[in-house]
Amino acid sequence: MSTRTVSVAYYPQREVPLVEFTITNNRLRKKTLEDKFPGATGLEYYLDGVRTAASVTNDEFCLPENVNQFVVINSVYTLDGQHSEFHHCRSEITNALTQTPPRKLAVFIGNTNFLGDRHPLHGSRTDVDVMSMMFSSPPFNFTVLKCLDFKVEQMKTIISNAVNLCTANTEAFLCFVSTHGYVSLTESHQMLKGVDNTYVRLQDLMEPVSPKVRGPISASTPRVFFINACRIPGGHDADDEPDGGVELNVHHESAEHGGEERGAGNSEGGGKGDLEDSGRSRFRSGGPLPQNTTNYSMDSHQLAQYCPPNCLLVYGCPVGQGITDCVPFVTERISWLVHSLREVRKTKPEEPVDLLNLLTEANAYCCRELESLGRKYIFVLEHRLTSEKGLVFSY
């Protein structure tokens, strides 16, 4: 067992001075680092003039033996859509990032508290927290705009702002939206809900990022969109009451995303195996749903096709289904999409990551886990990728 002392500081230099840590066997625990540098997501060092990210195994940084000085990069910028200083904070962040444009930029939107809805969408906040930590850490190293409780106009604005931060050297652009949603029967579009109970078409959110729109991002740079919202067919009218979701009986280890956990009990349509130790909660649905929702089906080809060139769309569920939560701990609700990505990532912490392979393995993991519960569930990947630039991440 060997011990030594390493020095760590923020980059760029901030109010926290240089801190020395005593490490054992070249390992530094994340928790130890975060105690001194709140919000730290990674460590970097310079070796022979090359800037390199420290690798991570489980909850520890693995530091090279011949390096004693490291810098912390906190690359997650949080914006609260309901904060009174929202516009000022957004301007400060965009101004700071304009000076040093990020090579890889991500926008993560998580809507939890909806107007007039007394049941927060808790899983949405967990999704955004986990995705922010994962993709801001090695080997991904994205600069992340973490957006909480955004209205529809704020959602559209922040994506437009993010696109304007990109340059021709941007390697990848990633967007993750976790909220209520539905598929419009009248427009055949995926609809996403803001906390002000208004809706926006996915196509409209993606428009600023489309290669068809002349902008700062190179046409060869891949755009990745994760859509973690229900895809149950429904309709929405401005005069309708804000959607309260659909009550379903589900297995106690896999609850429908949204709503609060409640006691077991019978409900019409519940399966025989669901009655014992079951939890009741809600789909991430949006808009009033057809009376025969459980019998209604819409094939993916009936949806309006709007996947732009060199884009990857990742849906948390197929058309006709709702987002399903995993409840790995009593205190944690997280979607199966994000949970599966996290679990697969843990098995290969030091290897380079091909995002398409990671998503495929996460899908297989989810299928295996839910099959043991007697349920079938998959993610949906749609893409028109023309290059792999920006989708393979190395340490």
C-alpha positions as CSV (number, residue, x, y, z in Angstrom):
1,M,0.0,0.0,0.0
2,S,1.5,3.3,-1.1
3,T,0.4,6.8,-0.1
4,R,1.3,10.2,-1.5
5,T,0.0,13.8,-1.6
6,V,-1.5,15.4,-4.7
7,S,-2.6,19.0,-5.3
8,V,-6.0,19.9,-6.8
9,A,-7.4,23.3,-7.9
10,Y,-10.3,24.6,-9.9
11,Y,-9.8,25.5,-13.6
12,P,-10.3,28.3,-14.3
13,Q,-9.2,29.4,-10.8
14,R,-12.1,30.3,-8.6
15,E,-12.7,31.2,-5.0
16,V,-11.6,27.7,-3.7
17,P,-7.8,27.7,-3.2
18,L,-5.5,24.8,-4.0
19,V,-6.2,21.8,-1.9
20,E,-3.9,18.9,-1.0
21,F,-5.2,15.3,-0.7
22,T,-3.4,12.3,0.7
23,I,-4.3,9.3,-1.6
24,T,-3.7,5.6,-1.3
25,N,-2.7,3.4,-4.2
26,N,-3.3,6.3,-6.6
27,R,-7.0,6.4,-5.8
28,L,-9.1,9.5,-4.8
29,R,-12.7,9.0,-3.9
30,K,-15.3,11.2,-5.6
31,K,-17.0,12.0,-2.3
32,T,-13.6,13.2,-0.9
33,L,-13.2,15.5,-3.8
34,E,-16.8,16.8,-3.7
35,D,-16.4,17.7,0.0
36,K,-13.8,20.3,-1.0
37,F,-15.0,21.1,-4.5
38,P,-18.9,21.0,-4.6
39,G,-20.2,20.1,-8.0
40,A,-16.9,18.5,-9.2
41,T,-17.6,16.2,-12.1
42,G,-14.0,15.3,-13.2
43,L,-10.3,15.6,-12.8
44,E,-7.8,16.5,-15.5
45,Y,-4.0,16.7,-15.7
46,Y,-1.3,17.7,-18.1
47,L,1.2,15.1,-19.2
48,D,3.9,16.0,-21.8
49,G,1.8,19.0,-22.7
50,V,-1.4,17.0,-23.3
51,R,-4.6,17.6,-21.4
52,T,-6.0,14.3,-20.2
53,A,-9.0,13.3,-18.1
54,A,-8.4,11.0,-15.1
55,S,-10.2,7.7,-15.5
56,V,-13.0,6.7,-13.0
57,T,-13.6,3.2,-11.5
58,N,-16.8,2.9,-9.5
59,D,-16.6,5.9,-7.1
60,E,-12.9,6.6,-7.3
61,F,-10.6,8.5,-9.6
62,C,-7.6,6.5,-10.8
63,L,-4.6,8.9,-10.8
64,P,-1.3,8.4,-12.7
65,E,1.7,7.7,-10.6
66,N,3.9,10.4,-12.2
67,V,1.5,13.3,-11.8
68,N,0.9,15.3,-8.6
69,Q,-1.1,18.3,-9.8
70,F,-4.7,18.1,-11.0
71,V,-7.5,20.5,-11.9
72,V,-11.2,20.1,-11.3
73,I,-13.6,21.0,-14.0
74,N,-17.1,21.7,-13.0
75,S,-18.8,21.5,-16.4
76,V,-22.4,21.4,-15.2
77,Y,-24.3,24.7,-15.2
78,T,-27.7,24.6,-13.5
79,L,-30.7,26.8,-14.5
80,D,-33.9,26.9,-12.5
81,G,-36.7,27.9,-14.8
82,Q,-38.8,29.1,-11.9
83,H,-36.2,31.2,-10.2
84,S,-36.7,35.0,-10.2
85,E,-33.2,35.5,-11.6
86,F,-33.5,33.0,-14.4
87,H,-32.9,35.4,-17.3
88,H,-29.9,37.0,-15.5
89,C,-28.4,33.5,-14.7
90,R,-28.9,32.4,-18.3
91,S,-27.2,35.4,-19.7
92,E,-24.2,35.0,-17.3
93,I,-23.8,31.3,-18.3
94,T,-24.0,31.9,-22.0
95,N,-21.6,34.8,-21.8
96,A,-19.1,32.7,-19.9
97,L,-19.3,29.9,-22.4
98,T,-19.1,32.2,-25.4
99,Q,-15.6,33.1,-24.3
100,T,-14.5,29.4,-24.4
101,P,-16.9,27.5,-26.7
102,P,-17.4,23.9,-25.5
103,R,-16.2,21.1,-27.8
104,K,-19.1,18.9,-26.7
105,L,-22.3,20.5,-25.4
106,A,-25.4,19.0,-23.8
107,V,-28.8,20.4,-22.7
108,F,-30.6,18.3,-20.1
109,I,-34.2,19.4,-19.4
110,G,-36.1,17.9,-16.4
111,N,-39.6,19.0,-15.6
112,T,-40.8,18.0,-12.2
113,N,-43.3,20.5,-10.8
114,F,-46.2,21.3,-13.1
115,L,-48.7,24.1,-12.6
116,G,-51.7,22.9,-10.6
117,D,-50.4,19.3,-10.3
118,R,-49.9,18.2,-6.7
119,H,-48.0,15.1,-7.8
120,P,-44.4,16.1,-8.9
121,L,-42.7,14.0,-11.5
122,H,-39.9,12.9,-9.2
123,G,-38.2,10.5,-11.6
124,S,-37.6,13.4,-14.0
125,R,-35.2,15.1,-11.6
126,T,-33.3,11.9,-10.9
127,D,-33.0,11.3,-14.6
128,V,-31.4,14.7,-15.2
129,D,-29.1,14.4,-12.1
130,V,-27.8,11.1,-13.2
131,M,-27.4,12.0,-16.9
132,S,-25.6,15.3,-16.0
133,M,-23.1,13.5,-13.8
134,M,-22.5,10.7,-16.4
135,F,-22.1,12.9,-19.5
136,S,-20.0,15.6,-17.8
137,S,-17.6,12.9,-16.5
138,P,-14.8,11.1,-18.4
139,P,-14.8,9.9,-21.1
140,F,-17.8,11.9,-22.4
141,N,-16.7,15.3,-20.9
142,F,-19.7,17.3,-22.1
143,T,-20.3,20.8,-20.9
144,V,-23.9,20.4,-19.5
145,L,-26.7,23.0,-19.2
146,K,-28.9,21.4,-16.6
147,C,-32.4,22.9,-16.9
148,L,-35.0,22.4,-14.2
149,D,-38.7,23.1,-14.4
150,F,-38.8,24.9,-17.8
151,K,-41.9,26.3,-19.5
152,V,-42.2,25.6,-23.2
153,E,-40.8,28.9,-24.3
154,Q,-37.8,28.5,-22.0
155,M,-37.2,25.0,-23.4
156,K,-37.2,26.4,-27.0
157,T,-35.0,29.4,-26.0
158,I,-32.3,27.4,-24.1
159,I,-31.8,25.0,-27.1
160,S,-31.5,28.0,-29.4
161,N,-29.0,29.6,-27.0
162,A,-27.0,26.4,-26.8
163,V,-26.8,26.1,-30.6
164,N,-25.4,29.6,-30.7
165,L,-22.6,28.6,-28.3
166,C,-21.4,25.9,-30.8
167,T,-18.8,26.4,-33.5
168,A,-17.6,24.5,-36.5
169,N,-15.3,22.6,-34.1
170,T,-18.1,21.3,-31.9
171,E,-17.7,17.5,-31.8
172,A,-21.2,16.6,-30.6
173,F,-24.5,18.2,-29.5
174,L,-26.7,16.2,-27.1
175,C,-30.2,17.0,-25.7
176,F,-32.1,15.1,-23.1
177,V,-35.8,16.0,-22.2
178,S,-37.5,14.3,-19.3
179,T,-41.2,15.4,-18.9
180,H,-44.8,14.4,-19.5
181,G,-45.7,13.7,-23.1
182,Y,-48.1,12.1,-25.6
183,V,-48.4,11.5,-29.3
184,S,-51.0,13.8,-30.9
185,L,-53.7,12.0,-32.8
186,T,-54.5,15.1,-34.9
187,E,-50.9,16.0,-35.8
188,S,-49.1,12.6,-35.5
189,H,-46.3,14.4,-33.6
190,Q,-44.5,13.7,-30.3
191,M,-45.7,16.4,-27.9
192,L,-43.7,17.4,-24.8
193,K,-45.0,19.3,-21.8
194,G,-43.7,22.4,-20.1
195,V,-44.3,23.1,-16.4
196,D,-46.8,25.8,-17.5
197,N,-49.0,23.0,-18.9
198,T,-48.5,24.0,-22.5
199,Y,-47.0,21.6,-25.1
200,V,-44.4,21.8,-27.9
201,R,-43.8,19.5,-30.8
202,L,-40.5,17.6,-30.6
203,Q,-39.9,18.8,-34.2
204,D,-40.0,22.4,-33.1
205,L,-37.5,21.8,-30.3
206,M,-35.1,20.2,-32.7
207,E,-35.5,22.8,-35.4
208,P,-32.5,25.0,-34.3
209,V,-30.3,22.0,-34.3
210,S,-31.2,20.6,-37.7
211,P,-28.4,20.6,-40.3
212,K,-31.0,22.0,-42.7
213,V,-30.9,25.3,-40.7
214,R,-27.7,27.2,-41.6
215,G,-26.0,27.6,-38.2
216,P,-22.7,27.4,-36.4
217,I,-22.6,23.6,-36.0
218,S,-21.0,21.6,-38.8
219,A,-23.4,19.5,-40.9
220,S,-21.1,16.5,-40.1
221,T,-21.5,16.9,-36.3
222,P,-24.0,14.4,-34.9
223,R,-27.0,15.6,-32.9
224,V,-28.4,13.3,-30.3
225,F,-31.8,13.7,-28.7
226,F,-33.1,11.6,-25.8
227,I,-36.8,11.9,-25.3
228,N,-38.0,10.5,-22.0
229,A,-41.7,11.1,-22.2
230,C,-44.9,9.0,-22.7
231,R,-45.9,8.1,-26.2
232,I,-49.5,7.2,-25.6
233,P,-51.8,8.4,-28.4
234,G,-54.0,11.3,-27.2
235,G,-55.3,14.8,-28.1
236,H,-54.9,18.1,-26.5
237,D,-57.0,21.3,-26.7
238,A,-56.3,24.6,-25.1
239,D,-59.6,24.4,-23.2
240,D,-58.8,21.0,-21.6
241,E,-57.9,20.7,-18.0
242,P,-54.2,20.0,-17.3
243,D,-53.7,16.3,-17.6
244,G,-53.6,14.3,-14.4
245,G,-52.2,11.1,-15.9
246,V,-53.6,7.6,-16.0
247,E,-53.9,5.3,-13.0
248,L,-52.5,1.8,-13.5
249,N,-51.5,-1.1,-11.4
250,V,-47.9,-2.1,-11.8
251,H,-45.3,-4.4,-10.2
252,H,-43.8,-3.1,-7.0
253,E,-40.3,-3.1,-8.6
254,S,-41.3,-1.1,-11.7
255,A,-43.7,1.8,-11.3
256,E,-45.0,4.0,-14.1
257,H,-43.0,7.2,-14.1
258,G,-44.5,10.2,-12.3
259,G,-46.8,10.6,-9.3
260,E,-46.2,9.5,-5.8
261,E,-46.0,5.9,-4.5
262,R,-49.2,4.8,-2.9
263,G,-50.4,1.6,-1.3
264,A,-51.5,-1.5,-3.1
265,G,-55.0,-2.1,-4.2
266,N,-57.3,-3.3,-6.9
267,S,-58.1,-1.2,-9.9
268,E,-60.1,-2.0,-13.0
269,G,-57.9,-3.7,-15.6
270,G,-55.1,-4.8,-13.2
271,G,-53.5,-8.1,-13.9
272,K,-53.7,-10.9,-11.5
273,G,-50.0,-10.8,-10.7
274,D,-50.1,-7.1,-10.0
275,L,-52.4,-7.1,-7.1
276,E,-50.0,-8.3,-4.4
277,D,-47.3,-5.8,-3.3
278,S,-48.2,-3.5,-6.2
279,G,-47.6,0.3,-6.4
280,R,-50.0,2.7,-8.1
281,S,-48.7,5.7,-9.9
282,R,-49.0,7.5,-13.2
283,F,-47.8,7.5,-16.8
284,R,-45.9,10.4,-18.1
285,S,-48.9,11.2,-20.3
286,G,-50.1,14.5,-21.7
287,G,-53.4,15.7,-22.9
288,P,-56.8,14.0,-22.5
289,L,-56.4,10.3,-23.6
290,P,-58.9,8.3,-25.6
291,Q,-61.3,6.3,-23.5
292,N,-60.0,3.1,-25.1
293,T,-56.3,4.0,-24.6
294,T,-55.4,0.4,-23.7
295,N,-56.8,-0.9,-26.9
296,Y,-55.6,1.8,-29.2
297,S,-52.4,1.3,-31.2
298,M,-50.4,3.5,-33.4
299,D,-47.5,2.2,-35.4
300,S,-44.3,4.2,-35.6
301,H,-44.7,4.7,-39.3
302,Q,-47.9,6.7,-38.6
303,L,-45.9,9.3,-36.8
304,A,-44.7,12.3,-38.8
305,Q,-41.1,11.6,-39.9
306,Y,-38.9,14.4,-38.7
307,C,-35.5,12.8,-37.9
308,P,-33.1,15.3,-39.6
309,P,-29.9,14.1,-41.3
310,N,-27.0,13.1,-39.0
311,C,-29.4,12.9,-36.0
312,L,-29.9,10.1,-33.5
313,L,-33.3,10.0,-31.7
314,V,-33.6,7.9,-28.5
315,Y,-37.1,7.4,-27.2
316,G,-37.6,6.0,-23.7
317,C,-40.5,3.8,-25.0
318,P,-42.3,2.8,-28.2
319,V,-45.4,4.5,-29.5
320,G,-48.4,3.4,-27.5
321,Q,-46.6,3.0,-24.3
322,G,-45.7,5.1,-21.2
323,I,-42.3,5.7,-19.6
324,T,-41.7,3.1,-17.0
325,D,-39.7,3.8,-13.8
326,C,-37.3,1.6,-12.0
327,V,-37.3,1.9,-8.2
328,P,-33.9,0.5,-7.2
329,F,-34.1,2.1,-3.8
330,V,-37.1,3.2,-1.7
331,T,-35.9,6.8,-2.0
332,E,-35.1,6.8,-5.8
333,R,-37.4,6.8,-8.8
334,I,-35.5,6.7,-12.1
335,S,-36.6,5.8,-15.7
336,W,-35.5,2.5,-17.1
337,L,-33.6,4.2,-19.9
338,V,-31.4,6.2,-17.5
339,H,-31.1,3.4,-15.0
340,S,-30.0,0.9,-17.7
341,L,-27.4,3.3,-19.1
342,R,-26.0,3.8,-15.6
343,E,-25.8,0.1,-14.8
344,V,-24.2,-0.9,-18.2
345,R,-21.7,2.0,-17.8
346,K,-20.6,0.6,-14.4
347,T,-19.5,-2.7,-15.9
348,K,-16.9,-1.1,-18.2
349,P,-15.7,2.0,-16.4
350,E,-12.3,2.4,-18.0
351,E,-13.1,1.4,-21.6
352,P,-13.8,3.9,-24.5
353,V,-17.5,4.3,-25.2
354,D,-19.3,4.0,-28.5
355,L,-22.7,5.6,-27.8
356,L,-24.6,3.4,-30.2
357,N,-23.1,0.3,-28.6
358,L,-23.8,1.6,-25.1
359,L,-27.5,2.2,-26.0
360,T,-27.8,-1.2,-27.5
361,E,-26.3,-2.9,-24.4
362,A,-28.6,-0.8,-22.2
363,N,-31.6,-1.9,-24.2
364,A,-30.6,-5.5,-23.8
365,Y,-30.0,-5.0,-20.0
366,C,-33.5,-3.4,-19.6
367,C,-35.2,-6.3,-21.5
368,R,-33.5,-8.9,-19.4
369,E,-34.4,-7.2,-16.1
370,L,-38.0,-6.6,-17.0
371,E,-38.5,-10.0,-18.5
372,S,-37.9,-11.5,-15.1
373,L,-40.9,-9.4,-13.9
374,G,-43.0,-10.7,-16.8
375,R,-43.0,-7.4,-18.6
376,K,-41.8,-6.4,-22.1
377,Y,-40.2,-3.0,-22.6
378,I,-37.6,-1.5,-25.0
379,F,-36.2,1.8,-26.0
380,V,-36.5,3.0,-29.6
381,L,-33.5,4.3,-31.6
382,E,-34.1,6.2,-34.8
383,H,-31.2,7.8,-36.7
384,R,-30.0,9.1,-40.0
385,L,-26.3,9.3,-39.0
386,T,-23.9,10.0,-41.8
387,S,-20.7,9.7,-39.7
388,E,-19.5,8.5,-36.3
389,K,-17.8,11.7,-35.5
390,G,-18.5,12.6,-31.9
391,L,-20.1,9.3,-31.0
392,V,-17.0,7.5,-29.8
393,F,-15.5,8.8,-26.6
394,S,-12.0,7.9,-25.3
395,Y,-10.1,8.7,-22.2
